Amino acid sequence: MASKKAQKPQTSENPELTGLTGRKKKGSWLLLLPIYLFTLIFVFAPLVYMVFLSFMSRAEVWGYVPEFTLDNYKRILEPLYFNTFVDSLKLALISTVAIMAIGYPFGYFMARMSAAWKKRMMFLLMLPFWTSTLIRINGWIIVFRSNGVLDKILMGLHITEKPLKLLYTYPAVVVGMIYVLVPFMILSVYSSAEKMDWSLVEAARDLGASRRQAFCSITFVHTLPGLLSGTILTFVPSMGLFFIADILGGNKIVLVGNVIQEQLTKGRNLPFAAALSVVLLVLTSLFIRAYQKISHSSELEGLY
């Protein structure tokens, strides 16, 4: 019996299909082009210019002189500016711890609510963003000023006998930081908690784990990425939100953001302001890198 040689199936490419695929790829590239151009012009180029400017020398009146120098970074180590960095880190740490204490339980219990209540709470969280942050922070002046809303409530309840001097104090600035940044912590924790498989907690309870053991071994581990993400989204801005320190702290509380603003406006020292900004940028990058190492994720919870 003669053996038949297996014939290899022949495949012919459809020229029309190939052309259509090529046009789709070209169309996708053209759609992404505006995003790349926007990122290049308004994100990457300003960062490169800021780094370049930080190594230049200050001009006598305005701008910079194209002379390479490291004096701007050496100046940051002077006690005046170095202590400002330390004070900013302390304020950011205190604010972040308070925000964690408020935002983590809020985000956790929000994820356990029904779908209808989740929508209501999300609406209430988004509602303050409809108004300028500057206007909302100025509203706290009415609360903290002498004989203001808080003083009248405390004296009406016979808790205090005379008005408290809360405005232009350290606690007032901390409260302002918490008020502005706590929604970011809530949304980050909520984003992680909502993705949880709650049957794991039930399984741990069925196997004899207590509520505390189930929370520490299951719930906290799964919501840790959201907590770390919220920490980054609150700790880093706390160092640079100079308008909160200006409005609620007066001239008593000085942050790195205040120094940058002063160097840009009054001091007209653009290279030194750029050097301060680069240091903040490096700190932010280090925090994000640490988050990626711990959470094994490249995205911040609550942003996507």
N, C-alpha and C positions, 0 to 999 in steps of 0.2 A: 504494500500500500504506500503510495507516494506520500511523503510528508510535505505538508504545505508550510511554507515559510510565513511566519506571523508578519503581517503587514503593519507597519507603524502608522497609527492614525495621523493623518495630516490635518494640521490646524491652519487655517487661513485667517489672517487678521482683517477685520473690517475697517477699511480706510475711514469711513464715516464715523464709526465708533471711536477710533483713535483720535480723529480730529476733534470730536466732541469732548473727549477727556482732556485733551490739551487745552481747549478753550476754557473748560471749567477750572483747571489749575491756574491758568492765566487770570481768569476772573477772580478767583480766590485771592491771588497775590495782589491784584489791584484793590480789592476790598480792604486788605490788611495794610496797604501802603499808607493811608492817612494815619493809622494808629502808630505805625513805626515813625513816621515823620513827626507826629506830635510828641512822642516819647523822646526822640532825638533832639528836637528843638527846645522843648519846654522842660525836660527832665535831665537828660544826659548832658547837654551843652552847658546849662547853668551850673551843674555840679563840677564839671571840668573847669569852668571859669572860676568858680569859688576856690577850688584847690590851687589853681594857678595864681590867683590873687593873694592867697595866704602866704606865698613865698616872695611877694613883691615888697618894695619899700614904700613908705607913706609919702605922699606929696605934701608940699607946704600948705596948700589951700584945700584942694579937693582931688580925689582920684588916687593914682599911684604912680610911682616911678619904676620903670622896668629894670630894677636892680635886684638880683636874687639875694635873699637874706633869710636866716632862721630866727631873727630877733622876735618876730611875732609869736612864735611858739615858745621861745625862752621867756617872754614876758608873761605868759600864762602861768608860769611857775612862781611868779612873784607872789608874796603873801596876800596882797589885796585881791588878786584875781583867783589864786588857788583856793583861798578861803571861801570865795563866792561859789566856786564849784562844789566845795565840801558842804556848804550850807544848802545849796540847791539839791544835792544828793540826799541830805537829811530830810528836807521838806518832801522830796519825791518819795522817800522811803516811808515816812509817816503817813502821807496821803495814800500811798498804794496799800499799806496794811489796813487802813481804815476802809478803803474802797473794797478790798477783798472781803473784809468782815461783813460788809453790807451787800455787795454784789453777788458773792458766791451763793448764799442761801436764797437770795431773790431769784437768780437764774435757775437754780436747782428746782425750787418749788414751782416756778413758772413752767418748766418743762413737764411737770407732773399734772398740770391743769388740763381741763378739757379743751377741745379745739376752739370752742367759742370764747372761753376765757383767755386762751393764748392770744387770740386776735385782739381782744380788748386790752390786754396788758401791753401788747406790742404797739398798739395805737397810743397808749398813754406814754410809753417810752419815747416814741417818735415825736410826740406833740411838742415838747420843748424846742426841738430842732427847727420848728417853723418860725421861731423868733431868733433874732441875732443874739449870740452869746454875750456880746458886750452889753446889750440892753438888760439881759437877764441878770448879769453880775451886778450891774448898777442897781437893780431891784433889791439886792441884799443890803445896800446901804440903808434903806428904809427899815430893814429888820434889825441891823446891828447898831445903828446910831443911838446916841444918848436920848432917852425918852422915846425910843422907837417902838416898834411892834413887840419885840422880844422883851424889852424892859417893862412895858405896860402889862404883858402877860405875867411875867415873874412877880412884879409888885402886886398885881391883882390877886395872885395866888398866895401872897405873903411869903414868898420864897426869898425875896430880897427887899431891903428897905429903901435903897437908893439906886439910881440908874447905874448900870455897869458900863465900863468903857471897853466895849468889844470891838468897835470899828478901829481900823488901822492897827490890828494886833495879829500875832502869829496864828492863833486859833481861827480868826476870821479868814485868813488866806487858806488854811487847811480846809475849812468848810467850803470855800469857793472852789477849790480843786476837786473835792469830793463831788460837789454838785454838778460840775461840768463833765467829769470823767467817769462817774459811776455807771452811766448807761453802756459804755463800751465793755466794762467788766461783766455786766449782766448779760449782754448779748453774746459775749464769748462763751460764758459758762452755759448759757441756754443752748447755744449751738452744739456744744459737746454733749450735754445731758439729753437733748432731744434725739440724738443718734444712738443712744444707749439701747441695748437689748435688756429690758427690765426683767426678762425671764431669768437672767443670770442671778439677779438679786434674790428672786424667789427660790431658785435652785440652792443658793447658798443657805437661805433660811431653812429650807427643807432638810439640808444636810446637818443642821444643828448649829449653824453660825448665829451669833447674836446680831441685833440690829447694828451695833457698833462695828463688829467684825465684818459684816456684810458691806457696810458703808466703806470701811477702810480698804478692804481687799477688792471690792468690785466697783462701787460707785465712784469713789475718789480717784481710783486709777484711770477710769474711763473719762472722767471730767477734768483730769489734770491738764491735758492739752489746752482746753478752754481757759482754765485758770492761769496757765503760763502766758497764753496769748493775751488775756486781759491785763496781766501784769505789765507786759511790754507796752500795750496800748495806753496804759495809764502812767507808768513810771517815767517813760521817756518824755511825754509831753509835760509832765509836772515840772520838769527842769526848765522849760522854755516858755511857759504861758505867762509872759511878763505882765500882760494887762490885768490879770487877776491880782498879782502882787501890787501893781500900781493903784488899782481901785480900792481893794480891801485892806492893803497893807501900808499904803502911803509910801513914804521914802524909807520906812523902817525895814522892810523886807526886800532884799535885792537878790534876784536870780540871775542865772547866766543869760537868759533872754533879755533881762533889763540891761545888762552890760553890753550885749550886742546892739540893742536899740540905741543906747547912748553913744556907742562908738560910731554908729552910722549917721546919727543925726547931729548931736552936739559935738562929739569929738572929731567927726569927719575922718576917721581912721579906718578906711575900708579894708586894708590888708589885715589889721588886727581883728576886726569883726569877722572876716572870712576865716581866720585861723581858729577863733572860738567856735565858729559854725562847723568847721571840719572836725574838731574834737568831739562835738556833740554827735556828728554824723558817724564817727568811728565808734563811739559808745553805743549808739543805736544799732549799728551793724553787729557789734559784739553780743548785745542782748538777743538779737534775732538769731544769730548763729548758735548761741547757747540754747535757745528755745528749740531750734531744729535738731540739735543733738539729743536733747532730753525727750522731746515728744516724737522724734523720728517722723516729722512732718515738715513739708516745705511751705505750707500755707498757714496763715494765722486764722484761728477759729473766730467766727463772728464777722469776718469780712467777705465770706463767700456763701 
